[in-house]
Amino acid sequence: MAENADRIAALEEKIDALGRQLERMEAQQSELRQWLGRWLCAPENCSKAGDGQG
């Protein structure tokens, strides 16, 4: 029984660590999306119809 409790505790720790890792990855994804959006809409990367560029 004690062995099972140890295994469960270890698995719970791993799950918690994976949850924290997922949160970090989601935050990074959000930051990357914001950066990409700014980059794509930068004047040197896009032009509006009829502005004579592009």
N, CA, C and O atoms as a DFTB+ gen file, in Angstrom:
216 C
 N C O
     1  1       0.814      -1.204       0.000
     2  2       0.000       0.000       0.000
     3  2       0.856       1.266       0.000
     4  3       0.573       2.218      -0.727
     5  1       1.891       1.264       0.814
     6  2       2.747       2.442       0.883
     7  2       3.436       2.687      -0.454
     8  3       3.660       3.830      -0.853
     9  1       3.769       1.591      -1.140
    10  2       4.418       1.721      -2.456
    11  2       3.471       2.391      -3.453
    12  3       3.882       3.243      -4.241
    13  1       2.207       1.996      -3.405
    14  2       1.223       2.617      -4.290
    15  2       1.041       4.096      -3.961
    16  3       0.909       4.923      -4.863
    17  1       1.033       4.422      -2.696
    18  2       0.886       5.817      -2.289
    19  2       2.071       6.646      -2.801
    20  3       1.898       7.782      -3.242
    21  1       3.265       6.070      -2.737
    22  2       4.449       6.764      -3.249
    23  2       4.340       6.974      -4.752
    24  3       4.677       8.042      -5.263
    25  1       3.872       5.961      -5.450
    26  2       3.715       6.079      -6.907
    27  2       2.682       7.149      -7.253
    28  3       2.877       7.949      -8.168
    29  1       1.594       7.145      -6.513
    30  2       0.542       8.139      -6.752
    31  2       1.087       9.544      -6.495
    32  3       0.842      10.462      -7.278
    33  1       1.816       9.708      -5.414
    34  2       2.387      11.018      -5.096
    35  2       3.357      11.456      -6.199
    36  3       3.357      12.624      -6.589
    37  1       4.170      10.546      -6.698
    38  2       5.111      10.874      -7.759
    39  2       4.364      11.267      -9.036
    40  3       4.749      12.214      -9.721
    41  1       3.308      10.542      -9.347
    42  2       2.513      10.874     -10.533
    43  2       1.824      12.224     -10.376
    44  3       1.739      12.991     -11.335
    45  1       1.338      12.519      -9.188
    46  2       0.715      13.819      -8.953
    47  2       1.720      14.949      -9.135
    48  3       1.384      15.998      -9.684
    49  1       2.946      14.740      -8.679
    50  2       3.999      15.740      -8.871
    51  2       4.284      15.941     -10.356
    52  3       4.445      17.074     -10.811
    53  1       4.347      14.847     -11.108
    54  2       4.589      14.942     -12.541
    55  2       3.445      15.673     -13.234
    56  3       3.679      16.492     -14.123
    57  1       2.221      15.383     -12.836
    58  2       1.057      16.054     -13.424
    59  2       1.117      17.546     -13.131
    60  3       0.860      18.362     -14.016
    61  1       1.452      17.906     -11.906
    62  2       1.576      19.323     -11.552
    63  2       2.657      20.002     -12.383
    64  3       2.463      21.117     -12.869
    65  1       3.793      19.333     -12.546
    66  2       4.890      19.893     -13.334
    67  2       4.462      20.062     -14.792
    68  3       4.777      21.076     -15.416
    69  1       3.753      19.086     -15.334
    70  2       3.268      19.190     -16.712
    71  2       2.257      20.329     -16.850
    72  3       2.237      21.024     -17.865
    73  1       1.436      20.515     -15.848
    74  2       0.474      21.616     -15.865
    75  2       1.178      22.960     -15.896
    76  3       0.779      23.858     -16.637
    77  1       2.224      23.102     -15.092
    78  2       2.998      24.351     -15.092
    79  2       3.683      24.558     -16.443
    80  3       3.721      25.673     -16.963
    81  1       4.222      23.477     -17.005
    82  2       4.879      23.559     -18.310
    83  2       3.873      23.977     -19.385
    84  3       4.188      24.801     -20.244
    85  1       2.681      23.419     -19.339
    86  2       1.641      23.771     -20.294
    87  2       1.274      25.253     -20.172
    88  3       1.101      25.937     -21.181
    89  1       1.157      25.740     -18.947
    90  2       0.843      27.152     -18.749
    91  2       1.923      28.038     -19.351
    92  3       1.612      29.046     -19.984
    93  1       3.196      27.672     -19.160
    94  2       4.295      28.444     -19.747
    95  2       4.229      28.416     -21.270
    96  3       4.433      29.437     -21.927
    97  1       3.944      27.243     -21.825
    98  2       3.866      27.116     -23.281
    99  2       2.705      27.931     -23.845
   100  3       2.832      28.541     -24.907
   101  1       1.581      27.945     -23.142
   102  2       0.439      28.741     -23.597
   103  2       0.767      30.227     -23.552
   104  3       0.380      30.977     -24.448
   105  1       1.479      30.655     -22.514
   106  2       1.885      32.055     -22.425
   107  2       2.847      32.404     -23.561
   108  3       2.744      33.473     -24.163
   109  1       3.779      31.501     -23.849
   110  2       4.712      31.743     -24.948
   111  2       3.971      31.808     -26.277
   112  3       4.288      32.640     -27.127
   113  1       2.982      30.931     -26.459
   114  2       2.209      30.932     -27.690
   115  2       1.484      32.268     -27.848
   116  3       1.443      32.831     -28.942
   117  1       0.922      32.767     -26.768
   118  2       0.223      34.042     -26.808
   119  2       1.185      35.168     -27.183
   120  3       0.861      36.023     -28.007
   121  1       2.364      35.162     -26.574
   122  2       3.366      36.179     -26.883
   123  2       3.791      36.090     -28.341
   124  3       3.936      37.113     -29.010
   125  1       3.991      34.876     -28.837
   126  2       4.391      34.704     -30.238
   127  2       3.306      35.179     -31.191
   128  3       3.600      35.800     -32.213
   129  1       2.054      34.890     -30.860
   130  2       0.954      35.354     -31.714
   131  2       0.911      36.880     -31.756
   132  3       0.708      37.474     -32.815
   133  1       1.102      37.506     -30.596
   134  2       1.104      38.969     -30.553
   135  2       2.264      39.525     -31.369
   136  3       2.091      40.473     -32.135
   137  1       3.440      38.940     -31.207
   138  2       4.609      39.395     -31.954
   139  2       4.382      39.229     -33.453
   140  3       4.659      40.141     -34.233
   141  1       3.877      38.058     -33.856
   142  2       3.643      37.789     -35.267
   143  2       2.614      38.770     -35.828
   144  3       2.775      39.276     -36.938
   145  1       1.575      39.031     -35.070
   146  2       0.568      39.994     -35.510
   147  2       1.164      41.372     -35.712
   148  3       0.851      42.047     -36.693
   149  1       2.021      41.798     -34.793
   150  2       2.670      43.108     -34.943
   151  2       3.603      43.099     -36.146
   152  3       3.647      44.061     -36.913
   153  1       4.351      42.006     -36.310
   154  2       5.305      41.919     -37.416
   155  2       4.585      41.935     -38.759
   156  3       4.989      42.647     -39.678
   157  1       3.515      41.147     -38.871
   158  2       2.782      41.070     -40.130
   159  2       2.126      42.391     -40.492
   160  3       1.972      42.706     -41.673
   161  1       1.742      43.158     -39.497
   162  2       1.052      44.419     -39.763
   163  2       1.992      45.618     -39.763
   164  3       1.545      46.757     -39.899
   165  1       3.277      45.374     -39.613
   166  2       4.235      46.476     -39.673
   167  2       4.208      47.073     -41.071
   168  3       4.039      46.346     -42.050
   169  1       4.370      48.386     -41.179
   170  2       4.285      49.041     -42.488
   171  2       5.186      48.419     -43.546
   172  3       4.806      48.355     -44.715
   173  1       6.356      47.965     -43.162
   174  2       7.258      47.393     -44.155
   175  2       6.837      45.990     -44.591
   176  3       7.389      45.453     -45.551
   177  1       5.873      45.393     -43.903
   178  2       5.456      44.029     -44.228
   179  2       4.084      43.940     -44.879
   180  3       3.701      42.878     -45.369
   181  1       3.358      45.016     -44.891
   182  2       2.045      44.962     -45.524
   183  2       1.739      46.296     -46.175
   184  3       2.295      47.333     -45.812
   185  1       0.865      46.245     -47.119
   186  2       0.443      47.477     -47.783
   187  2      -1.064      47.456     -47.909
   188  3      -1.683      46.393     -47.939
   189  1      -1.641      48.622     -47.982
   190  2      -3.085      48.743     -48.133
   191  2      -3.395      48.927     -49.612
   192  3      -2.594      49.483     -50.365
   193  1      -4.540      48.461     -50.006
   194  2      -4.935      48.568     -51.414
   195  2      -4.947      50.040     -51.828
   196  3      -5.507      50.897     -51.145
   197  1      -4.317      50.297     -52.956
   198  2      -4.336      51.645     -53.502
   199  2      -3.324      52.594     -52.908
   200  3      -3.363      53.788     -53.207
   201  1      -2.414      52.106     -52.072
   202  2      -1.441      53.021     -51.473
   203  2      -0.182      53.162     -52.335
   204  3       0.735      53.910     -51.996
   205  1      -0.155      52.431     -53.457
   206  2       0.977      52.544     -54.355
   207  2       2.172      51.716     -53.954
   208  3       3.225      51.808     -54.586
   209  1       2.037      50.907     -52.920
   210  2       3.147      50.059     -52.477
   211  2       2.766      48.606     -52.673
   212  3       1.591      48.257     -52.787
   213  1       3.797      47.763     -52.709
   214  2       3.564      46.328     -52.754
   215  2       3.226      45.888     -54.100
   216  3       2.996      44.699     -54.321
